[in-house]
Amino acid sequence: MTAVNITMTPLAVSNIKRLQSEYDAAGFGLRFGLTGGGCSGYKYVLELEDGPDEGDHIFEFDGVEVFLNPEHAEKLNDSTIDWTESLMESGFNIENPQAKRPCGCGESFDLA
């Protein structure tokens, strides 16, 4: 398996724990990945799951596990999962050094 690095900020970790509690999903981990879509080609996937799939990369941040399909590892390597909160919106923010061109609406990105 190729070495891959994912980082999660403490604010993101605390919000995952909050979501686990709100959705009665204690012990669930976070699926971090990609799906095709949007106007630029890729969209991020962030979903609570009860466990990793076979072969997943597994990361642990203060008791929160993150599952990453090895097929997405190269496209997400060195990404940081953060939480942003403002008067207008709150939610997860992904900083991905592989993302080269975001779309105009901010919902998807291209790797070219």
N, C-alpha and C positions, 0 to 999 in steps of 0.2 A: 504494500500500500504506500502511495506517495505521501510524504510528510505535508501536512497542511496546518495552517494556523488560523484560528478564529478567536476574536476577542469580544467580550461582553462587558459593558460598563456596569458599575454597581447600581446605577439608576435603572438600567434595563433589567438587571437581576431582580431588584425589588419589585418591579412591575410584573415580571413573570410570576413571582411568588404571590402577588396580589391576584393575578388572573387565576392561578391554580386554586386559590382559596375561593374566589367568586364562582368558579365553574365546578367546584367540588372535584378538582383534578389533582389532589395532593399526590405527589410521586410521579406525575406525568412530566415528560421532558418537552423540549421545544424542537420541532422539526424545522430546520433552516435549509432552504433550497431554492430552486428556480423552477419556473414554469414558462412555457412559451406564451406570449400574449402582449397586449398593449400595442402602442403604435411604434415602438422601437425594437421589439423582439423578445425581451425577457422581463418577467416580473418576479419579485421575491415571494417566497412562501415562508410564512411563520405560523405554525399551528402547534397546539398542544397535542402530544401523542403519548400513549401509555407505555411505549418502549421503542427501542431502536429496531430497525430492520437488520437482517443479516448483512454483515459487511460494512455497516455504517461507521463513519468516524464518530467518536463520542467524546465530547468535551464536557468539563464540569466547572461551574462557576458558583462558588458558595452554596453548594447543594442543588443547583439547577443544572440538569443535563441538557446538552444540545446535540441533536442527531443530524449528521450531514451525510447524504448519499455520496459515495466516492465519485460518481459521475459528475457531480457538481463541484468537486473539490478545487479543480484548477480555476474555475470561473469565480469562486468565492474565497480563494486563498487570501489571507491577510485582511479579510473584512472585519469590520467592527459593528456589532449590534448595539445601538444606543437607544435611549428614550428621550424624546423631545416633548416639552410641554410649554405652551404659550396660551395667550388669550384666545387665539383663533383655532388652535388644534393641539391635539396630543396624540402620540403614538410612537411606534418604533421607527428608527431612522437607521439605514444601512450605509456605512461608508465602505465602498468597495473599490480598491485601486484598479480593478480590471474593467469597471464600467467607464466607457469612454464617451458615450453620447446619450444623455438622458432625453426623454421625449419632452415636448412642450408642456404636457399636463403633469409631469413628474411621477407618473404611475409605472413607467417602464424604462428600460435602458438597452443600449447596444454595446457589444464588446469589441466592435471593430475600431 
